[in-house]
């Protein structure tokens, strides 16, 4: 369990889940960032994309689906 503001979160709850093209492999740790509202703890996870690329991604970006792949789909030509 880790604190999120005044709320405790289970950092292991998304490990093993598939979010978009990414599978969450493990918890990679946390870091404190300075924001307008003060200091904020950010949690990071090691993820593996369907293409085999491994990245570290912030929890909020995973759960809100801002990041759903490693970027491997960029640069493909779209057939119109």
C-alpha positions, -999 to +999 in steps of 0.1 A: +000+000+000+012+035-007-003+069+001-020+090-026-026+123-009-045+112+021-057+080+004-039+046+005-037+028-028-027-008-035+003-004-059+000-040-070-036-039-081-028-034-118+002-058-121-006-085-146-034-065-163-035-056-199-042-019-206-045-012-243-014-029-259+005-027-227+008-055-200+019-043-166+049-064-155+059-048-121+059-018-099+090+004-107+088+027-077+077+062-069+089+098-071+078+131-057+071+159-082+064+195-074+031+207-087+010+239-083-008+222-054+024+212-037+044+180-036+028+150-051+038+113-052+038+096-086+039+058-090+056+042-120+052+007-135+073-014-159+051-024-188+056-045-219+040-036-253+027-062-277+057-055-299+081-065-271+093-031-260+096-025-223+089+010-209+083+026-175+050+045-174+033+066-147+002+050-131-021+079-139-013+077-176-020+040-176-053+040-157-067+070-176-055+054-209-034+084-220-007+059-228-019+027-243+011+015-263+049+022-266+044+043-297+050+015-321+019+024-341+032+059-349+047+063-383+025+037-400+008+050-431-030+051-428-050+039-458-076+065-467 
